[in-house]
Amino acid sequence: MFEDLFRQFWWLLFPLAAFVFGAWKNWLDYRANQAMLDLIKTYAASGREPPAQLLARLDRRWRDFDEQDEDRPRHGFRWRRERTWYRVVLFGMLSSGFAFAAVTNIYGAGEAFTIVAFVLGSICVATLVQVLLDRNGPTV
Amino acid sequence: MAYDLFRDFWWLLFPLSFMVLGAFRAWLTYRARREVMTVLRDLAAKGQEPPAALLAQLNR
């Protein structure tokens, strides 16, 4: 029974993992913000002004701040404006691949591939709209 | 049964490993930030100014 269920719904692992990962990141961000507030409380208790960098950090969420930090190379991927065409192409190609897999019914999982193709295609089109309707015009 | 499942879905190990690694990396980043903040708090409690390099660590 478990085997049948797994064979039918293995693709559910991906969206579920994304939800769990998002919740995990939010939890860690929340804990980091709590630690930051504790630190600022320590400054307040001693009657001193916290450094400007600390307060600036508090203004933004952790990930937003990472994106603002342009000077230092990071290992993680940054969603900069120049990257949006990259995303259009990437998700377009991925969607095409999964659409092909759905049409040819590779591994007998055509229906699952259809859903994946639609999701990736939606991201591709949405990113394309974002690029074309950007306030500052298309980047290319 | 387990053998058949593994033979059909062995490739799932790769994306699942990436997910686990990503979660582990996020946890390590959080730990590093927390350590920096602990040091900053100790310095603040002692009334010392934190070095600029230490503050810059918060942006890691």
N, CA and C atoms of all chains as a GROMACS GRO file, in nm:
protein
  600
    1MET      N    1   0.083  -0.121   0.000
    1MET     CA    2   0.000   0.000   0.000
    1MET      C    3   0.087   0.126   0.000
    2PHE      N    4   0.187   0.126   0.092
    2PHE     CA    5   0.276   0.243   0.097
    2PHE      C    6   0.350   0.259  -0.036
    3GLU      N    7   0.389   0.146  -0.093
    3GLU     CA    8   0.463   0.151  -0.219
    3GLU      C    9   0.379   0.213  -0.329
    4ASP      N   10   0.251   0.174  -0.336
    4ASP     CA   11   0.162   0.231  -0.437
    4ASP      C   12   0.147   0.381  -0.419
    5LEU      N   13   0.125   0.419  -0.292
    5LEU     CA   14   0.109   0.562  -0.263
    5LEU      C   15   0.234   0.638  -0.306
    6PHE      N   16   0.350   0.583  -0.271
    6PHE     CA   17   0.476   0.652  -0.303
    6PHE      C   18   0.493   0.664  -0.454
    7ARG      N   19   0.460   0.556  -0.525
    7ARG     CA   20   0.476   0.561  -0.671
    7ARG      C   21   0.385   0.665  -0.734
    8GLN      N   22   0.267   0.683  -0.676
    8GLN     CA   23   0.174   0.780  -0.734
    8GLN      C   24   0.208   0.924  -0.697
    9PHE      N   25   0.260   0.943  -0.576
    9PHE     CA   26   0.273   1.080  -0.526
    9PHE      C   27   0.415   1.117  -0.488
   10TRP      N   28   0.516   1.053  -0.545
   10TRP     CA   29   0.654   1.086  -0.507
   10TRP      C   30   0.687   1.231  -0.537
   11TRP      N   31   0.625   1.287  -0.641
   11TRP     CA   32   0.654   1.426  -0.678
   11TRP      C   33   0.608   1.524  -0.570
   12LEU      N   34   0.514   1.478  -0.483
   12LEU     CA   35   0.469   1.565  -0.374
   12LEU      C   36   0.584   1.598  -0.278
   13LEU      N   37   0.689   1.514  -0.278
   13LEU     CA   38   0.804   1.541  -0.191
   13LEU      C   39   0.859   1.680  -0.216
   14PHE      N   40   0.860   1.722  -0.342
   14PHE     CA   41   0.924   1.850  -0.376
   14PHE      C   42   0.848   1.970  -0.320
   15PRO      N   43   0.717   1.985  -0.353
   15PRO     CA   44   0.648   2.100  -0.291
   15PRO      C   45   0.646   2.094  -0.139
   16LEU      N   46   0.629   1.973  -0.081
   16LEU     CA   47   0.626   1.963   0.065
   16LEU      C   48   0.761   2.003   0.124
   17ALA      N   49   0.870   1.958   0.059
   17ALA     CA   50   1.003   1.995   0.109
   17ALA      C   51   1.022   2.146   0.101
   18ALA      N   52   0.968   2.207  -0.007
   18ALA     CA   53   0.981   2.354  -0.019
   18ALA      C   54   0.908   2.423   0.095
   19PHE      N   55   0.789   2.375   0.130
   19PHE     CA   56   0.716   2.435   0.243
   19PHE      C   57   0.795   2.420   0.373
   20VAL      N   58   0.844   2.299   0.396
   20VAL     CA   59   0.916   2.274   0.521
   20VAL      C   60   1.042   2.360   0.527
   21PHE      N   61   1.112   2.369   0.412
   21PHE     CA   62   1.234   2.449   0.409
   21PHE      C   63   1.203   2.597   0.434
   22GLY      N   64   1.093   2.646   0.374
   22GLY     CA   65   1.053   2.786   0.397
   22GLY      C   66   1.024   2.811   0.544
   23ALA      N   67   0.950   2.717   0.605
   23ALA     CA   68   0.917   2.731   0.747
   23ALA      C   69   1.044   2.730   0.832
   24TRP      N   70   1.137   2.642   0.797
   24TRP     CA   71   1.266   2.630   0.869
   24TRP      C   72   1.343   2.761   0.861
   25LYS      N   73   1.351   2.820   0.739
   25LYS     CA   74   1.424   2.946   0.722
   25LYS      C   75   1.358   3.057   0.803
   26ASN      N   76   1.223   3.061   0.799
   26ASN     CA   77   1.154   3.165   0.873
   26ASN      C   78   1.178   3.151   1.023
   27TRP      N   79   1.179   3.028   1.069
   27TRP     CA   80   1.204   3.002   1.212
   27TRP      C   81   1.344   3.051   1.251
   28LEU      N   82   1.444   3.021   1.165
   28LEU     CA   83   1.581   3.064   1.195
   28LEU      C   84   1.592   3.216   1.192
   29ASP      N   85   1.524   3.280   1.094
   29ASP     CA   86   1.524   3.426   1.088
   29ASP      C   87   1.463   3.486   1.214
   30TYR      N   88   1.354   3.423   1.257
   30TYR     CA   89   1.287   3.472   1.378
   30TYR      C   90   1.380   3.463   1.498
   31ARG      N   91   1.450   3.348   1.511
   31ARG     CA   92   1.543   3.332   1.623
   31ARG      C   93   1.657   3.434   1.614
   32ALA      N   94   1.706   3.459   1.492
   32ALA     CA   95   1.815   3.556   1.476
   32ALA      C   96   1.767   3.696   1.515
   33ASN      N   97   1.643   3.728   1.478
   33ASN     CA   98   1.590   3.861   1.514
   33ASN      C   99   1.575   3.874   1.665
   34GLN      N  100   1.535   3.765   1.729
   34GLN     CA  101   1.524   3.768   1.875
   34GLN      C  102   1.660   3.796   1.940
   35ALA      N  103   1.763   3.727   1.888
   35ALA     CA  104   1.898   3.747   1.943
   35ALA      C  105   1.942   3.892   1.922
   36MET      N  106   1.907   3.947   1.804
   36MET     CA  107   1.942   4.086   1.775
   36MET      C  108   1.873   4.181   1.873
   37LEU      N  109   1.746   4.155   1.901
   37LEU     CA  110   1.674   4.241   1.995
   37LEU      C  111   1.734   4.231   2.135
   38ASP      N  112   1.775   4.111   2.175
   38ASP     CA  113   1.842   4.092   2.305
   38ASP      C  114   1.967   4.178   2.312
   39LEU      N  115   2.042   4.176   2.201
   39LEU     CA  116   2.166   4.254   2.196
   39LEU      C  117   2.137   4.403   2.212
   40ILE      N  118   2.034   4.449   2.143
   40ILE     CA  119   2.001   4.592   2.152
   40ILE      C  120   1.952   4.627   2.292
   41LYS      N  121   1.881   4.531   2.355
   41LYS     CA  122   1.837   4.554   2.493
   41LYS      C  123   1.957   4.573   2.586
   42THR      N  124   2.064   4.497   2.559
   42THR     CA  125   2.184   4.510   2.641
   42THR      C  126   2.239   4.652   2.631
   43TYR      N  127   2.240   4.705   2.507
   43TYR     CA  128   2.286   4.843   2.489
   43TYR      C  129   2.195   4.939   2.565
   44ALA      N  130   2.063   4.915   2.552
   44ALA     CA  131   1.968   5.005   2.619
   44ALA      C  132   1.987   4.999   2.770
   45ALA      N  133   2.014   4.878   2.824
   45ALA     CA  134   2.029   4.864   2.969
   45ALA      C  135   2.150   4.940   3.020
   46SER      N  136   2.255   4.946   2.936
   46SER     CA  137   2.373   5.019   2.982
   46SER      C  138   2.366   5.166   2.942
   47GLY      N  139   2.253   5.207   2.885
   47GLY     CA  140   2.233   5.348   2.854
   47GLY      C  141   2.320   5.400   2.742
   48ARG      N  142   2.361   5.311   2.651
   48ARG     CA  143   2.445   5.356   2.540
   48ARG      C  144   2.372   5.338   2.408
   49GLU      N  145   2.419   5.412   2.311
   49GLU     CA  146   2.359   5.404   2.178
   49GLU      C  147   2.415   5.282   2.104
   50PRO      N  148   2.328   5.194   2.049
   50PRO     CA  149   2.383   5.082   1.971
   50PRO      C  150   2.448   5.132   1.842
   51PRO      N  151   2.550   5.061   1.790
   51PRO     CA  152   2.615   5.104   1.666
   51PRO      C  153   2.514   5.113   1.551
   52ALA      N  154   2.540   5.207   1.460
   52ALA     CA  155   2.446   5.231   1.349
   52ALA      C  156   2.426   5.106   1.265
   53GLN      N  157   2.532   5.027   1.252
   53GLN     CA  158   2.522   4.906   1.168
   53GLN      C  159   2.420   4.807   1.222
   54LEU      N  160   2.414   4.802   1.357
   54LEU     CA  161   2.318   4.711   1.419
   54LEU      C  162   2.176   4.754   1.389
   55LEU      N  163   2.151   4.884   1.402
   55LEU     CA  164   2.016   4.935   1.379
   55LEU      C  165   1.977   4.920   1.232
   56ALA      N  166   2.075   4.941   1.144
   56ALA     CA  167   2.048   4.924   1.002
   56ALA      C  168   2.009   4.780   0.973
   57ARG      N  169   2.075   4.690   1.042
   57ARG     CA  170   2.046   4.547   1.024
   57ARG      C  171   1.903   4.514   1.068
   58LEU      N  172   1.861   4.582   1.173
   58LEU     CA  173   1.727   4.556   1.227
   58LEU      C  174   1.618   4.602   1.131
   59ASP      N  175   1.652   4.699   1.046
   59ASP     CA  176   1.554   4.755   0.954
   59ASP      C  177   1.507   4.654   0.852
   60ARG      N  178   1.597   4.564   0.817
   60ARG     CA  179   1.564   4.472   0.709
   60ARG      C  180   1.564   4.330   0.759
   61ARG      N  181   1.496   4.247   0.683
   61ARG     CA  182   1.501   4.105   0.716
   61ARG      C  183   1.638   4.053   0.673
   62TRP      N  184   1.677   3.939   0.727
   62TRP     CA  185   1.812   3.888   0.702
   62TRP      C  186   1.839   3.870   0.554
   63ARG      N  187   1.747   3.809   0.485
   63ARG     CA  188   1.775   3.777   0.345
   63ARG      C  189   1.779   3.903   0.258
   64ASP      N  190   1.689   4.002   0.292
   64ASP     CA  191   1.690   4.126   0.215
   64ASP      C  192   1.824   4.194   0.229
   65PHE      N  193   1.875   4.190   0.354
   65PHE     CA  194   2.002   4.256   0.379
   65PHE      C  195   2.112   4.191   0.297
   66ASP      N  196   2.107   4.061   0.288
   66ASP     CA  197   2.208   3.990   0.210
   66ASP      C  198   2.208   4.041   0.066
   67GLU      N  199   2.088   4.066   0.014
   67GLU     CA  200   2.081   4.109  -0.125
   67GLU      C  201   2.135   4.249  -0.145
   68GLN      N  202   2.124   4.331  -0.038
   68GLN     CA  203   2.173   4.468  -0.050
   68GLN      C  204   2.325   4.474  -0.049
   69ASP      N  205   2.385   4.373   0.003
   69ASP     CA  206   2.528   4.374   0.026
   69ASP      C  207   2.601   4.338  -0.103
   70GLU      N  208   2.628   4.440  -0.184
   70GLU     CA  209   2.677   4.415  -0.319
   70GLU      C  210   2.829   4.397  -0.325
   71ASP      N  211   2.900   4.450  -0.226
   71ASP     CA  212   3.045   4.455  -0.238
   71ASP      C  213   3.110   4.319  -0.225
   72ARG      N  214   3.054   4.238  -0.140
   72ARG     CA  215   3.122   4.115  -0.103
   72ARG      C  216   3.062   3.997  -0.180
   73PRO      N  217   3.146   3.915  -0.244
   73PRO     CA  218   3.090   3.799  -0.314
   73PRO      C  219   3.035   3.698  -0.214
   74ARG      N  220   2.923   3.641  -0.249
   74ARG     CA  221   2.862   3.542  -0.161
   74ARG      C  222   2.854   3.408  -0.234
   75HIS      N  223   2.845   3.302  -0.155
   75HIS     CA  224   2.834   3.171  -0.218
   75HIS      C  225   2.693   3.149  -0.270
   76GLY      N  226   2.595   3.201  -0.197
   76GLY     CA  227   2.456   3.179  -0.235
   76GLY      C  228   2.420   3.256  -0.360
   77PHE      N  229   2.307   3.219  -0.417
   77PHE     CA  230   2.262   3.283  -0.540
   77PHE      C  231   2.184   3.409  -0.505
   78ARG      N  232   2.213   3.516  -0.580
   78ARG     CA  233   2.141   3.640  -0.551
   78ARG      C  234   2.045   3.671  -0.665
   79TRP      N  235   1.922   3.706  -0.632
   79TRP     CA  236   1.822   3.738  -0.734
   79TRP      C  237   1.835   3.885  -0.771
   80ARG      N  238   1.939   3.917  -0.845
   80ARG     CA  239   1.955   4.056  -0.887
   80ARG      C  240   1.876   4.080  -1.014
   81ARG      N  241   1.861   4.208  -1.049
   81ARG     CA  242   1.775   4.243  -1.160
   81ARG      C  243   1.826   4.182  -1.290
   82GLU      N  244   1.959   4.180  -1.307
   82GLU     CA  245   2.016   4.124  -1.431
   82GLU      C  246   1.987   3.975  -1.443
   83ARG      N  247   1.951   3.915  -1.331
   83ARG     CA  248   1.931   3.770  -1.334
   83ARG      C  249   1.793   3.733  -1.385
   84THR      N  250   1.704   3.831  -1.405
   84THR     CA  251   1.566   3.794  -1.436
   84THR      C  252   1.555   3.727  -1.573
   85TRP      N  253   1.634   3.775  -1.671
   85TRP     CA  254   1.633   3.707  -1.801
   85TRP      C  255   1.684   3.566  -1.787
   86TYR      N  256   1.782   3.552  -1.701
   86TYR     CA  257   1.836   3.418  -1.672
   86TYR      C  258   1.724   3.326  -1.624
   87ARG      N  259   1.639   3.381  -1.535
   87ARG     CA  260   1.530   3.300  -1.481
   87ARG      C  261   1.428   3.266  -1.589
   88VAL      N  262   1.400   3.365  -1.679
   88VAL     CA  263   1.305   3.339  -1.788
   88VAL      C  264   1.353   3.220  -1.870
   89VAL      N  265   1.482   3.224  -1.908
   89VAL     CA  266   1.537   3.118  -1.992
   89VAL      C  267   1.540   2.985  -1.916
   90LEU      N  268   1.588   2.993  -1.791
   90LEU     CA  269   1.601   2.869  -1.713
   90LEU      C  270   1.466   2.799  -1.697
   91PHE      N  271   1.366   2.876  -1.648
   91PHE     CA  272   1.237   2.812  -1.623
   91PHE      C  273   1.168   2.776  -1.754
   92GLY      N  274   1.192   2.853  -1.860
   92GLY     CA  275   1.135   2.818  -1.990
   92GLY      C  276   1.188   2.684  -2.038
   93MET      N  277   1.320   2.668  -2.028
   93MET     CA  278   1.380   2.542  -2.073
   93MET      C  279   1.336   2.425  -1.985
   94LEU      N  280   1.334   2.449  -1.855
   94LEU     CA  281   1.289   2.341  -1.765
   94LEU      C  282   1.146   2.300  -1.797
   95SER      N  283   1.061   2.402  -1.817
   95SER     CA  284   0.921   2.375  -1.847
   95SER      C  285   0.909   2.297  -1.977
   96SER      N  286   0.988   2.336  -2.079
   96SER     CA  287   0.984   2.265  -2.207
   96SER      C  288   1.024   2.119  -2.188
   97GLY      N  289   1.128   2.099  -2.109
   97GLY     CA  290   1.175   1.963  -2.083
   97GLY      C  291   1.068   1.878  -2.019
   98PHE      N  292   1.003   1.934  -1.917
   98PHE     CA  293   0.900   1.857  -1.848
   98PHE      C  294   0.777   1.839  -1.938
   99ALA      N  295   0.748   1.939  -2.023
   99ALA     CA  296   0.636   1.924  -2.117
   99ALA      C  297   0.665   1.809  -2.212
  100PHE      N  298   0.791   1.803  -2.259
  100PHE     CA  299   0.830   1.692  -2.348
  100PHE      C  300   0.815   1.558  -2.275
  101ALA      N  301   0.858   1.557  -2.147
  101ALA     CA  302   0.847   1.433  -2.068
  101ALA      C  303   0.700   1.394  -2.050
  102ALA      N  304   0.614   1.496  -2.035
  102ALA     CA  305   0.471   1.466  -2.017
  102ALA      C  306   0.411   1.410  -2.145
  103VAL      N  307   0.447   1.472  -2.259
  103VAL     CA  308   0.389   1.429  -2.387
  103VAL      C  309   0.434   1.287  -2.420
  104THR      N  310   0.564   1.259  -2.398
  104THR     CA  311   0.615   1.126  -2.433
  104THR      C  312   0.595   1.025  -2.321
  105ASN      N  313   0.536   1.072  -2.208
  105ASN     CA  314   0.502   0.984  -2.096
  105ASN      C  315   0.624   0.905  -2.047
  106ILE      N  316   0.734   0.976  -2.026
  106ILE     CA  317   0.856   0.911  -1.977
  106ILE      C  318   0.829   0.854  -1.838
  107TYR      N  319   0.882   0.739  -1.809
  107TYR     CA  320   0.867   0.669  -1.680
  107TYR      C  321   0.720   0.644  -1.645
  108GLY      N  322   0.630   0.661  -1.739
  108GLY     CA  323   0.488   0.640  -1.710
  108GLY      C  324   0.430   0.741  -1.614
  109ALA      N  325   0.497   0.859  -1.601
  109ALA     CA  326   0.452   0.960  -1.504
  109ALA      C  327   0.410   1.087  -1.577
  110GLY      N  328   0.340   1.069  -1.688
  110GLY     CA  329   0.303   1.184  -1.770
  110GLY      C  330   0.224   1.290  -1.695
  111GLU      N  331   0.130   1.246  -1.610
  111GLU     CA  332   0.043   1.342  -1.540
  111GLU      C  333   0.124   1.429  -1.444
  112ALA      N  334   0.214   1.366  -1.371
  112ALA     CA  335   0.297   1.442  -1.277
  112ALA      C  336   0.382   1.544  -1.353
  113PHE      N  337   0.438   1.502  -1.467
  113PHE     CA  338   0.522   1.593  -1.546
  113PHE      C  339   0.440   1.710  -1.599
  114THR      N  340   0.311   1.685  -1.630
  114THR     CA  341   0.225   1.794  -1.677
  114THR      C  342   0.216   1.904  -1.572
  115ILE      N  343   0.196   1.862  -1.446
  115ILE     CA  344   0.183   1.961  -1.338
  115ILE      C  345   0.313   2.039  -1.324
  116VAL      N  346   0.426   1.966  -1.325
  116VAL     CA  347   0.556   2.033  -1.310
  116VAL      C  348   0.577   2.131  -1.425
  117ALA      N  349   0.542   2.087  -1.548
  117ALA     CA  350   0.560   2.174  -1.664
  117ALA      C  351   0.477   2.301  -1.650
  118PHE      N  352   0.354   2.288  -1.598
  118PHE     CA  353   0.269   2.406  -1.580
  118PHE      C  354   0.326   2.500  -1.475
  119VAL      N  355   0.373   2.444  -1.365
  119VAL     CA  356   0.427   2.528  -1.257
  119VAL      C  357   0.550   2.605  -1.307
  120LEU      N  358   0.644   2.533  -1.370
  120LEU     CA  359   0.766   2.598  -1.418
  120LEU      C  360   0.735   2.698  -1.529
  121GLY      N  361   0.638   2.662  -1.617
  121GLY     CA  362   0.597   2.754  -1.724
  121GLY      C  363   0.537   2.881  -1.666
  122SER      N  364   0.458   2.866  -1.559
  122SER     CA  365   0.399   2.985  -1.495
  122SER      C  366   0.507   3.077  -1.441
  123ILE      N  367   0.608   3.016  -1.377
  123ILE     CA  368   0.717   3.099  -1.323
  123ILE      C  369   0.788   3.170  -1.437
  124CYS      N  370   0.810   3.099  -1.547
  124CYS     CA  371   0.876   3.158  -1.663
  124CYS      C  372   0.798   3.279  -1.715
  125VAL      N  373   0.666   3.260  -1.736
  125VAL     CA  374   0.584   3.369  -1.792
  125VAL      C  375   0.576   3.485  -1.693
  126ALA      N  376   0.561   3.452  -1.564
  126ALA     CA  377   0.552   3.560  -1.463
  126ALA      C  378   0.681   3.640  -1.460
  127THR      N  379   0.795   3.572  -1.470
  127THR     CA  380   0.924   3.643  -1.470
  127THR      C  381   0.937   3.728  -1.595
  128LEU      N  382   0.889   3.674  -1.707
  128LEU     CA  383   0.894   3.751  -1.832
  128LEU      C  384   0.813   3.880  -1.820
  129VAL      N  385   0.694   3.868  -1.761
  129VAL     CA  386   0.610   3.988  -1.741
  129VAL      C  387   0.683   4.086  -1.649
  130GLN      N  388   0.746   4.032  -1.546
  130GLN     CA  389   0.820   4.117  -1.451
  130GLN      C  390   0.932   4.193  -1.524
  131VAL      N  391   1.003   4.124  -1.612
  131VAL     CA  392   1.112   4.188  -1.685
  131VAL      C  393   1.057   4.296  -1.777
  132LEU      N  394   0.951   4.263  -1.851
  132LEU     CA  395   0.902   4.356  -1.953
  132LEU      C  396   0.832   4.476  -1.893
  133LEU      N  397   0.766   4.457  -1.778
  133LEU     CA  398   0.691   4.567  -1.718
  133LEU      C  399   0.769   4.635  -1.606
  134ASP      N  400   0.899   4.608  -1.599
  134ASP     CA  401   0.981   4.669  -1.494
  134ASP      C  402   0.975   4.822  -1.506
  135ARG      N  403   0.977   4.886  -1.392
  135ARG     CA  404   0.971   5.032  -1.388
  135ARG      C  405   1.076   5.097  -1.479
  136ASN      N  406   1.195   5.039  -1.477
  136ASN     CA  407   1.306   5.098  -1.551
  136ASN      C  408   1.321   5.040  -1.691
  137GLY      N  409   1.219   4.967  -1.736
  137GLY     CA  410   1.226   4.908  -1.868
  137GLY      C  411   1.300   4.778  -1.867
  138PRO      N  412   1.292   4.701  -1.977
  138PRO     CA  413   1.362   4.574  -1.984
  138PRO      C  414   1.512   4.595  -1.967
  139THR      N  415   1.578   4.495  -1.910
  139THR     CA  416   1.720   4.512  -1.880
  139THR      C  417   1.808   4.494  -2.003
  140VAL      N  418   1.753   4.437  -2.111
  140VAL     CA  419   1.834   4.417  -2.231
  140VAL      C  420   1.784   4.511  -2.340
  141MET      N  421   1.019  -0.521  -0.167
  141MET     CA  422   0.946  -0.395  -0.183
  141MET      C  423   1.041  -0.274  -0.173
  142ALA      N  424   1.121  -0.271  -0.065
  142ALA     CA  425   1.215  -0.160  -0.047
  142ALA      C  426   1.317  -0.161  -0.160
  143TYR      N  427   1.356  -0.281  -0.201
  143TYR     CA  428   1.454  -0.294  -0.309
  143TYR      C  429   1.398  -0.237  -0.439
  144ASP      N  430   1.272  -0.272  -0.470
  144ASP     CA  431   1.210  -0.221  -0.592
  144ASP      C  432   1.199  -0.070  -0.589
  145LEU      N  433   1.155  -0.019  -0.474
  145LEU     CA  434   1.140   0.126  -0.461
  145LEU      C  435   1.274   0.195  -0.484
  146PHE      N  436   1.378   0.140  -0.422
  146PHE     CA  437   1.510   0.203  -0.435
  146PHE      C  438   1.556   0.198  -0.581
  147ARG      N  439   1.532   0.086  -0.649
  147ARG     CA  440   1.577   0.073  -0.787
  147ARG      C  441   1.506   0.174  -0.877
  148ASP      N  442   1.378   0.201  -0.846
  148ASP     CA  443   1.303   0.294  -0.931
  148ASP      C  444   1.328   0.440  -0.895
  149PHE      N  445   1.362   0.465  -0.769
  149PHE     CA  446   1.369   0.605  -0.726
  149PHE      C  447   1.504   0.642  -0.667
  150TRP      N  448   1.610   0.572  -0.705
  150TRP     CA  449   1.742   0.604  -0.649
  150TRP      C  450   1.783   0.747  -0.677
  151TRP      N  451   1.742   0.801  -0.792
  151TRP     CA  452   1.781   0.937  -0.830
  151TRP      C  453   1.723   1.042  -0.736
  152LEU      N  454   1.614   1.002  -0.662
  152LEU     CA  455   1.557   1.097  -0.565
  152LEU      C  456   1.656   1.131  -0.455
  153LEU      N  457   1.756   1.043  -0.434
  153LEU     CA  458   1.856   1.069  -0.332
  153LEU      C  459   1.926   1.203  -0.356
  154PHE      N  460   1.949   1.236  -0.484
  154PHE     CA  461   2.023   1.359  -0.514
  154PHE      C  462   1.946   1.484  -0.474
  155PRO      N  463   1.822   1.504  -0.527
  155PRO     CA  464   1.751   1.625  -0.481
  155PRO      C  465   1.727   1.627  -0.330
  156LEU      N  466   1.698   1.510  -0.272
  156LEU     CA  467   1.673   1.508  -0.128
  156LEU      C  468   1.799   1.546  -0.050
  157SER      N  469   1.916   1.498  -0.098
  157SER     CA  470   2.040   1.536  -0.031
  157SER      C  471   2.065   1.686  -0.039
  158PHE      N  472   2.035   1.745  -0.157
  158PHE     CA  473   2.053   1.888  -0.170
  158PHE      C  474   1.963   1.963  -0.072
  159MET      N  475   1.840   1.915  -0.058
  159MET     CA  476   1.748   1.982   0.035
  159MET      C  477   1.802   1.974   0.178
  160VAL      N  478   1.848   1.855   0.217
  160VAL     CA  479   1.898   1.838   0.354
  160VAL      C  480   2.022   1.926   0.375
  161LEU      N  481   2.109   1.929   0.274
  161LEU     CA  482   2.229   2.013   0.285
  161LEU      C  483   2.192   2.161   0.297
  162GLY      N  484   2.091   2.203   0.219
  162GLY     CA  485   2.047   2.343   0.224
  162GLY      C  486   1.997   2.378   0.364
  163ALA      N  487   1.916   2.288   0.422
  163ALA     CA  488   1.863   2.313   0.556
  163ALA      C  489   1.977   2.318   0.658
  164PHE      N  490   2.074   2.229   0.642
  164PHE     CA  491   2.188   2.226   0.734
  164PHE      C  492   2.270   2.354   0.722
  165ARG      N  493   2.288   2.400   0.598
  165ARG     CA  494   2.366   2.523   0.578
  165ARG      C  495   2.295   2.643   0.639
  166ALA      N  496   2.161   2.646   0.623
  166ALA     CA  497   2.086   2.757   0.684
  166ALA      C  498   2.103   2.755   0.835
  167TRP      N  499   2.105   2.635   0.892
  167TRP     CA  500   2.121   2.624   1.037
  167TRP      C  501   2.260   2.670   1.080
  168LEU      N  502   2.362   2.633   1.002
  168LEU     CA  503   2.498   2.674   1.037
  168LEU      C  504   2.512   2.826   1.026
  169THR      N  505   2.452   2.886   0.923
  169THR     CA  506   2.456   3.032   0.908
  169THR      C  507   2.392   3.099   1.030
  170TYR      N  508   2.278   3.044   1.070
  170TYR     CA  509   2.210   3.098   1.187
  170TYR      C  510   2.298   3.088   1.311
  171ARG      N  511   2.363   2.971   1.328
  171ARG     CA  512   2.451   2.951   1.444
  171ARG      C  513   2.564   3.055   1.444
  172ALA      N  514   2.623   3.078   1.325
  172ALA     CA  515   2.734   3.173   1.316
  172ALA      C  516   2.686   3.313   1.355
  173ARG      N  517   2.567   3.351   1.306
  173ARG     CA  518   2.514   3.484   1.340
  173ARG      C  519   2.488   3.495   1.490
  174ARG      N  520   2.437   3.387   1.546
  174ARG     CA  521   2.406   3.391   1.689
  174ARG      C  522   2.534   3.405   1.771
  175GLU      N  523   2.639   3.336   1.728
  175GLU     CA  524   2.767   3.347   1.800
  175GLU      C  525   2.818   3.490   1.797
  176VAL      N  526   2.811   3.552   1.677
  176VAL     CA  527   2.857   3.691   1.665
  176VAL      C  528   2.778   3.781   1.759
  177MET      N  529   2.647   3.758   1.764
  177MET     CA  530   2.565   3.843   1.849
  177MET      C  531   2.593   3.820   1.997
  178THR      N  532   2.627   3.696   2.031
  178THR     CA  533   2.664   3.670   2.171
  178THR      C  534   2.789   3.747   2.209
  179VAL      N  535   2.888   3.746   2.120
  179VAL     CA  536   3.011   3.821   2.148
  179VAL      C  537   2.981   3.970   2.158
  180LEU      N  538   2.899   4.020   2.064
  180LEU     CA  539   2.864   4.162   2.067
  180LEU      C  540   2.794   4.198   2.198
  181ARG      N  541   2.709   4.107   2.245
  181ARG     CA  542   2.635   4.134   2.368
  181ARG      C  543   2.730   4.137   2.487
  182ASP      N  544   2.825   4.044   2.487
  182ASP     CA  545   2.924   4.044   2.596
  182ASP      C  546   3.004   4.174   2.598
  183LEU      N  547   3.044   4.218   2.477
  183LEU     CA  548   3.121   4.343   2.468
  183LEU      C  549   3.036   4.461   2.516
  184ALA      N  550   2.908   4.460   2.477
  184ALA     CA  551   2.820   4.570   2.517
  184ALA      C  552   2.802   4.570   2.668
  185ALA      N  553   2.791   4.450   2.726
  185ALA     CA  554   2.772   4.441   2.872
  185ALA      C  555   2.894   4.494   2.946
  186LYS      N  556   3.012   4.475   2.884
  186LYS     CA  557   3.134   4.525   2.947
  186LYS      C  558   3.158   4.674   2.918
  187GLY      N  559   3.073   4.730   2.831
  187GLY     CA  560   3.088   4.871   2.798
  187GLY      C  561   3.195   4.898   2.696
  188GLN      N  562   3.234   4.796   2.620
  188GLN     CA  563   3.338   4.818   2.517
  188GLN      C  564   3.273   4.835   2.380
  189GLU      N  565   3.341   4.913   2.297
  189GLU     CA  566   3.295   4.930   2.159
  189GLU      C  567   3.332   4.806   2.078
  190PRO      N  568   3.238   4.752   1.999
  190PRO     CA  569   3.274   4.634   1.917
  190PRO      C  570   3.361   4.675   1.800
  191PRO      N  571   3.459   4.591   1.762
  191PRO     CA  572   3.541   4.621   1.645
  191PRO      C  573   3.455   4.621   1.518
  192ALA      N  574   3.495   4.704   1.422
  192ALA     CA  575   3.417   4.715   1.297
  192ALA      C  576   3.412   4.581   1.224
  193ALA      N  577   3.522   4.506   1.234
  193ALA     CA  578   3.526   4.376   1.164
  193ALA      C  579   3.421   4.281   1.219
  194LEU      N  580   3.400   4.290   1.350
  194LEU     CA  581   3.300   4.202   1.411
  194LEU      C  582   3.159   4.239   1.366
  195LEU      N  583   3.134   4.370   1.361
  195LEU     CA  584   3.002   4.415   1.313
  195LEU      C  585   2.980   4.373   1.168
  196ALA      N  586   3.089   4.378   1.091
  196ALA     CA  587   3.076   4.339   0.950
  196ALA      C  588   3.039   4.192   0.936
  197GLN      N  589   3.076   4.113   1.038
  197GLN     CA  590   3.042   3.970   1.035
  197GLN      C  591   2.891   3.947   1.033
  198LEU      N  592   2.816   4.044   1.085
  198LEU     CA  593   2.670   4.029   1.086
  198LEU      C  594   2.613   4.023   0.945
  199ASN      N  595   2.687   4.078   0.850
  199ASN     CA  596   2.637   4.079   0.712
  199ASN      C  597   2.673   3.953   0.636
  200ARG      N  598   2.736   3.862   0.704
  200ARG     CA  599   2.772   3.738   0.638
  200ARG      C  600   2.650   3.658   0.596
   0.00000   0.00000   0.00000
